[in-house]
Amino acid sequence: MSTYWQLAVAVPSDAAEPVTNFLWELGALGVVEEERPHSGPRLRAFFLAHADAGELQARLRAYAEGLRALGLPAPGAASVAPLADADWAAAWREHFRPLPVGRRLLVAPPWDAPSVDGRITLVIEPGRAFGTGHHGTTAGCLQALETIAGEGPPAAALDLGTGSGILAVAAARLGVSRVLAVDEDPDAVAAAGENAARNGVGDRVRCVVADAGAPDLPPAPLVLANLLSAAHHRLGARYAACVAPGGALVLGGVLDAEAPAVTSAVARHGFAPTATWSLDGWTTVRLARRR
């Protein structure tokens, strides 16, 4: 039985980046861009099977109509088809390559994990979960995490919406003693646990099925939340409960244009922004919890 949908759409070169960002906003687990001779690029986006295929097509069609109304390049008609587990794995094996991130990290798949002097290799098998470091949201969070760890790793961290577990694994590899990684998707939690074990930090990373807004999550001096902007607006009060006084909050999944509103909304709950990173149209925000 298929576990995924694959959405395929031809795009003009000038539209590849905005359409890719829109597919991430729709909830894609991954998006790959393929260059095709004489016909321009094609995007392939992968979604869990519980997504509504008709709604995905309708929302992309409405987005394309909006681009055309503004006189901007727009994608063509999208096709959505079931994708077997093996095909999902093959797609990632084709496009997932080792990637240096920041000054100290290298994200790599299990089938191609080199050892590079001066870098910590994070071996990540994406499986059914989002998070390979190749998207601006994840890469920005990794850079923020690297900076925080360089100032002195906190004793504990909380990773909300852990996905593949890449941020939790990176935190542990960068010196955080205890990491609690939570996700409401059991498949993501399983993938995160496997990746923690794969990187030798299974004893320091605990992965549990829970919603990011769960009231019983313990406070930590570092909270990582690579979620979408709507979730950050909704969870501002929970962040205040989860981040220990004086601690750090890292927010990912924020489009550049949305960053001021998200930062302002979360700041109302006792946070002060201290740094931002912008990669590929996505902003990562670091905030400090006021004492």
Secondary structure as the mmCIF struct_conf table of DSSP 4:
data_model
#
loop_
_struct_conf.conf_type_id
_struct_conf.id
_struct_conf.beg_label_comp_id
_struct_conf.beg_label_asym_id
_struct_conf.beg_label_seq_id
_struct_conf.end_label_comp_id
_struct_conf.end_label_asym_id
_struct_conf.end_label_seq_id
STRN STRN1 TYR A 4 ALA A 10
HELX_RH_3T_P HELX_RH_3T_P1 SER A 13 ALA A 15
HELX_RH_AL_P HELX_RH_AL_P1 ALA A 16 GLU A 25
TURN_TY1_P TURN_TY1_P1 LEU A 26 GLY A 27
BEND BEND1 LEU A 29 LEU A 29
STRN STRN2 GLY A 30 GLU A 34
TURN_TY1_P TURN_TY1_P2 PRO A 37 SER A 39
STRN STRN3 ARG A 42 LEU A 48
TURN_TY1_P TURN_TY1_P3 ALA A 49 HIS A 50
BEND BEND2 ALA A 51 ALA A 51
HELX_RH_AL_P HELX_RH_AL_P2 ALA A 53 ALA A 69
TURN_TY1_P TURN_TY1_P4 LEU A 70 GLY A 71
STRN STRN4 SER A 79 LEU A 83
HELX_RH_AL_P HELX_RH_AL_P3 ASP A 85 HIS A 95
STRN STRN5 LEU A 99 VAL A 101
TURN_TY1_P TURN_TY1_P5 GLY A 102 ARG A 104
STRN STRN6 LEU A 105 ALA A 108
TURN_TY1_P TURN_TY1_P6 PRO A 110 TRP A 111
BEND BEND3 ASP A 112 ASP A 112
TURN_TY1_P TURN_TY1_P7 ASP A 117 GLY A 118
STRN STRN7 ILE A 120 VAL A 123
TURN_TY1_P TURN_TY1_P8 GLY A 127 ARG A 128
BEND BEND4 ALA A 129 PHE A 130
BEND BEND5 GLY A 133 GLY A 133
BEND BEND6 HIS A 135 HIS A 135
HELX_RH_AL_P HELX_RH_AL_P4 GLY A 136 GLY A 150
TURN_TY1_P TURN_TY1_P9 GLU A 151 GLU A 151
BEND BEND7 ALA A 155 ALA A 155
STRN STRN8 ALA A 156 LEU A 160
BEND BEND8 GLY A 161 GLY A 161
TURN_TY1_P TURN_TY1_P10 GLY A 163 SER A 164
BEND BEND9 GLY A 165 GLY A 165
HELX_RH_AL_P HELX_RH_AL_P5 ILE A 166 ARG A 173
TURN_TY1_P TURN_TY1_P11 LEU A 174 GLY A 175
BEND BEND10 SER A 177 SER A 177
STRN STRN9 ARG A 178 ASP A 183
BEND BEND11 GLU A 184 GLU A 184
HELX_RH_AL_P HELX_RH_AL_P6 PRO A 186 ARG A 198
TURN_TY1_P TURN_TY1_P12 ASN A 199 GLY A 200
TURN_TY1_P TURN_TY1_P13 GLY A 202 ARG A 204
STRN STRN10 VAL A 205 VAL A 209
TURN_TY1_P TURN_TY1_P14 ALA A 212 GLY A 213
TURN_TY1_P TURN_TY1_P15 PRO A 215 ASP A 216
HELX_LH_PP_P HELX_LH_PP_P1 LEU A 217 PRO A 219
STRN STRN11 ALA A 220 ASN A 226
HELX_RH_AL_P HELX_RH_AL_P7 SER A 229 CYS A 242
STRN STRN12 VAL A 243 LEU A 255
HELX_RH_3T_P HELX_RH_3T_P2 ASP A 256 GLU A 258
HELX_RH_AL_P HELX_RH_AL_P8 ALA A 259 ALA A 267
TURN_TY1_P TURN_TY1_P16 ARG A 268 GLY A 270
STRN STRN13 PHE A 271 LEU A 279
TURN_TY1_P TURN_TY1_P17 ASP A 280 GLY A 281
STRN STRN14 TRP A 282 ARG A 289
#
